Amino acid sequence: MARLPFDDEHAPLYSVGQVAAMLNVEQAFLRRLDEFDVVRPARSGGGQRRYSRHEIGDVQNAISLVGEGMTLVAVRRIFELEQQVRELRAELARERARRGGEDAPG
């Protein structure tokens, strides 16, 4: 059975207006998130921003952090650090799996 675009959390399906309405924020706020490299949505053929469900989650996190007093520069840095942590955890898991294979009796 073929996967449909809306099954993919990374499919860029939602416009700025739709996301702004969903999250009750101004469209200008979403454009600022893009300008500050906090959340960079895909662009349509006509250059319009298109958000995935994953990016909408990132926008929600950004809204929360801004609500706690963080600047957009700080939010971007937090997101960068969170990505680094995810990458390091994945690297650690790969290394543990590799070593587990070495340590197994053979």
N, C-alpha and C positions, 0 to 999 in steps of 0.2 A: 504494500500500500504506500503510495507516494505521500511524502510529507508536504503539507501546505505551508505557505509563508507564515501564516499566523501561528503555526505550531513551533516555529523557530523563534526563540526569545531574542535572537540577534537580527532578525529581519527588520529592515527599516520601513515601518508601515505607517507611522503616525506623524502628522504635520505639527508645526509649532502651535497652531491654533487649537488642535485637538489636545495636545499635551498640556497647554496652558489651562484649558477648560477642565481637564481631568484633575489637575493638581491645584487648581484655583490660584494660579500665579499669573503675572503679567508676561506677555510674549517678550517684552523687552528684557525681563530677567533671564529667560531662556537664551536669548541672543547674547547676553553678557556672559553666561556660563560658557558659551561657545567661544566668544572673544578671549576669555581668560583661560582657555584650554582646560576647563573643568570637565565639561561634557561636550564631546565633539560628535554630533550626529552625522550620519551620511547625508549626501546631497542628492536630490533628484536630478534628472537630466536637465531640468530648467534651473537648477541651483538652489532649490528650496530645501530647507532642513527636513530630514525624515528621521524620526526617533524609533528605536527598537524598544521592546519591553525592558530589556536589560538597561538601556540608557535611561529609560523613565525611572527605573529603580535608582540609578545614580543621581538623577535630578532630585528625587525624594530625599536621598541622603544629603545632598548639597543643601537643600532647603532646611533640613534639620540642623546642619552645622552652621549655616548662616544665622538661623534662629538662635543659636547658642552664642552668637557674637563673632564667629569666624569671618575673616575676609575671604574673598574669592581666591586670592593668592594662597592663603592658608588652606582652604578647602582643596585646591589643586595639589598642594604638597601632601596633604593627608591621603588623597587618592593615590598619588604616586607611591607613597610609602606602603599603603595597603597592597598595591600591586606587587611591590618588591617582596613583601612578606609572603604573598601567595606563591610567587615564583620560587622563593627559597624553600618553602614548605614542599613544593612539588619536587625540587631538586633533592631535598633530603629524603623524600619518600623513594625516589628513584635509586638513590645511593643505598638506602637501607635494603631495598629489594635486591639490588645487585650483590650487596654483601651477604644477604641472606642466602642467595644462591651459591656463593663461595663457601659459606660456612656449613652448608648442608653436607652430611656424610656422603661419600661417593664411592 
